[in-house]
Amino acid sequence: MDDSLAQLRSQICAHRERSRRQLLTHDDRLLRDIGITRAQAQKEGRKSFWKHTL
């Protein structure tokens, strides 16, 4: 059971990392649609993976 939970946590963290990096690829119109600025997207997208934990 513990191994399954560890795998799930790892998968969630990997997904969050990809999602943050993906912000760097969005154009300004799409960023406005989701409610963030280019500066916010860059700040979030460049964070190190260890800055966000579950």
TAFENSUL-V772101 format. One record per backbone hydrogen bond with DSSP energy under -0.5 kcal/mol. NH is the residue of the N-H (numbers start at 1). CO is the residue of the C=O. E is the energy in kcal/mol with one decimal. If there is no record, write none. Layout:
# TAFENSUL-V772101
nh:NH co:CO e:E
nh:NH co:CO e:E
This chain:
# TAFENSUL-V772101
nh:5 co:1 e:-2.1
nh:6 co:2 e:-2.2
nh:7 co:3 e:-2.1
nh:8 co:4 e:-2.3
nh:9 co:5 e:-2.5
nh:10 co:6 e:-2.3
nh:11 co:7 e:-2.3
nh:12 co:8 e:-2.4
nh:13 co:9 e:-2.5
nh:14 co:10 e:-2.2
nh:15 co:11 e:-2.2
nh:16 co:12 e:-2.5
nh:17 co:13 e:-2.2
nh:18 co:14 e:-2.3
nh:19 co:15 e:-2.5
nh:20 co:16 e:-2.3
nh:21 co:17 e:-2.3
nh:22 co:18 e:-2.1
nh:23 co:19 e:-0.9
nh:23 co:20 e:-0.7
nh:24 co:21 e:-1.3
nh:25 co:22 e:-1.7
nh:26 co:22 e:-0.6
nh:26 co:23 e:-1.0
nh:31 co:27 e:-2.3
nh:32 co:28 e:-2.4
nh:33 co:29 e:-2.1
nh:34 co:30 e:-1.7
nh:35 co:31 e:-0.6
nh:35 co:32 e:-0.9
nh:36 co:31 e:-2.5
nh:41 co:37 e:-2.4
nh:42 co:38 e:-2.6
nh:43 co:39 e:-2.4
nh:44 co:40 e:-2.6
nh:45 co:41 e:-3.0
nh:46 co:42 e:-1.4
nh:47 co:44 e:-1.2
nh:51 co:48 e:-2.1
nh:52 co:49 e:-1.1
nh:53 co:51 e:-0.5
